[in-house]
């Protein structure tokens, strides 16, 4: 190797090392973080009534239903294939079908408390999670796809899985107003 090339190699190596070390230190000291894309990084609306308040994506819909003493609140994705139902007691969802059932544990945070619930997938089409809150006493949350039974044709397992992060974010934003 000619002497001229050797004399340039050392300064170039030094420059590259300084550039990497300086960039690393600057990145960590400034607290720069790579940009993360998230399904939950969307415009939100706030729902509130005498029992509960929560945030949800503006393209989802919220409906308060007059159904017996349950007073359910239904939150649905834009395709109407994924639902969250909050009711004063267990909602009669009527998921139908026999066959293959897969049950998995899922952690859900509601009203600042973490709950261990069961996520049940039926025949690779319908999925639901149904659990009761400690407080306020008696309130029940059901979410998933394919309920009530009349909505089975709208069931979409793919929509559920692509909306799962949003569902959990909506639920984690829920606060209940109660005195007991």
C-alpha positions in Angstrom: 0.0 0.0 0.0 1.5 3.4 -0.9 2.4 5.7 2.0 -0.1 8.3 0.8 -3.1 5.9 1.4 -1.9 4.8 4.8 -1.7 8.4 6.0 -5.3 9.0 5.0 -6.7 5.8 6.5 -6.0 6.7 10.1 -7.8 10.1 10.0 -10.7 8.6 8.2 -11.1 5.8 10.8 -10.8 8.3 13.6 -13.4 10.5 12.0 -15.9 7.6 11.6 -15.4 6.5 15.2 -15.9 10.1 16.5 -19.0 10.4 14.4 -20.5 7.2 15.7 -19.6 7.9 19.4 -20.8 11.5 19.1 -24.0 10.5 17.5 -24.6 7.8 20.1 -24.0 10.2 23.0 -26.1 13.0 21.5 -28.9 10.6 20.8 -29.0 9.3 24.4 -28.4 12.7 26.1 -31.1 14.5 24.1 -33.5 11.6 24.7 -34.2 11.2 21.1 -36.4 8.2 20.4 -37.4 6.7 17.1 -40.9 7.5 16.0 -43.4 4.7 16.8 -46.5 4.2 14.8 -49.5 3.0 16.9 -53.1 2.2 16.1 -54.0 4.0 19.2 -52.3 7.2 18.0 -55.6 8.5 16.6 -58.0 11.4 17.2 -60.2 10.6 20.2 -63.6 11.6 21.4 -64.8 11.4 25.0 -68.0 9.7 26.1 -69.5 10.4 29.6 -72.7 9.6 31.3 -73.8 9.2 34.9 -72.0 5.9 35.3 -68.9 5.9 33.1 -66.5 8.0 31.0 -64.0 6.9 28.4 -62.1 7.9 25.3 -62.6 6.2 21.9 -61.5 6.8 18.3 -63.6 9.3 16.5 -64.5 6.9 13.7 -66.0 4.4 16.2 -69.6 4.8 17.4 -71.1 4.8 20.9 -74.7 3.9 21.4 -76.6 3.9 24.7 -79.3 1.2 24.5 -82.5 0.9 26.5 -82.5 -2.8 27.2 -84.2 -3.9 30.4 -82.3 -2.8 33.5 -78.9 -3.4 31.8 -78.6 0.1 30.3 -75.8 -1.2 28.0 -73.4 1.1 26.2 -72.1 -0.4 22.9 -68.9 0.8 21.3 -68.3 -0.4 17.7 -65.6 -0.2 15.2 -66.4 1.5 11.8 -67.1 -1.8 10.1 -69.5 -2.8 12.9 -67.7 -6.1 13.3 -66.1 -5.5 16.7 -68.0 -4.4 19.8 -67.4 -3.5 23.4 -70.5 -3.7 25.6 -70.6 -2.2 29.1 -73.7 -3.1 31.1 -75.0 -3.1 34.7 -75.1 -6.9 34.8 -74.0 -9.7 32.4 -75.2 -8.9 28.9 -77.2 -11.8 27.2 -74.9 -12.0 24.2 -76.1 -15.3 22.8 -72.9 -16.5 21.1 -73.9 -19.7 19.3 -72.0 -22.6 18.0 -70.3 -25.8 19.0 -67.0 -27.0 17.9 -63.4 -25.8 18.3 -62.9 -23.5 21.3 -59.6 -21.8 22.1 -59.3 -20.1 25.5 -56.5 -17.8 26.4 -55.8 -15.5 29.3 -55.9 -11.8 28.6 -55.1 -8.9 31.0 -57.5 -6.0 30.8 -57.2 -2.7 32.7 -60.5 -0.9 33.6 -61.0 1.8 36.1 -57.3 1.7 37.1 -57.5 -2.0 38.0 -56.1 -4.9 36.1 -58.3 -7.9 35.5 -57.4 -11.4 34.3 -60.1 -12.5 31.9 -60.6 -15.3 29.3 -60.5 -14.7 25.6 -62.6 -17.4 23.9 -62.3 -18.0 20.2 -65.1 -20.2 18.7 -64.6 -22.1 15.4 -61.9 -19.6 14.2 -64.7 -17.0 13.6 -66.1 -15.5 16.8 -64.1 -14.3 19.7 -65.3 -12.7 23.0 -64.0 -11.7 26.4 -66.7 -11.4 29.1 -65.9 -10.3 32.7 -67.4 -8.7 35.8 -65.9 -5.6 37.5 -65.3 -5.6 41.2 -66.4 -2.0 41.5 -68.8 -0.7 40.6 -70.4 -3.9 41.8 -72.3 -5.8 39.1 -71.0 -4.0 36.0 -70.0 -6.3 33.2 -67.8 -5.8 30.2 -68.1 -7.9 27.0 -66.0 -7.4 23.9 -65.3 -9.2 20.8 -67.0 -10.1 17.5 -70.0 -12.3 16.6 -72.4 -11.3 19.3 -75.3 -11.2 19.7 -75.9 -14.4 17.7 -77.8 -12.5 15.0 -74.6 -10.6 14.2 -72.6 -13.8 13.4 -72.5 -12.9 9.7 -70.6 -9.7 10.6 -68.0 -11.6 12.7 -64.5 -10.9 11.7 -61.6 -12.5 13.6 -59.1 -10.4 11.5 -60.9 -7.2 12.5 -60.9 -8.2 16.1 -57.2 -8.9 16.1 -56.4 -5.6 14.3 -58.6 -3.7 16.8 -57.4 -5.4 19.9 -54.9 -2.7 20.9 -57.6 -0.1 20.4 -60.1 -2.1 22.5 -57.7 -2.4 25.4 -56.8 1.3 25.1 -60.5 2.3 25.3 -61.1 0.0 28.3 -58.0 1.4 30.1 -59.4 4.9 29.7 -62.7 3.9 31.4 -63.5 5.5 34.8 -66.6 4.6 36.6 -68.5 7.0 38.9 -69.7 5.2 42.0 -69.9 5.6 45.7 -69.9 2.0 47.0 
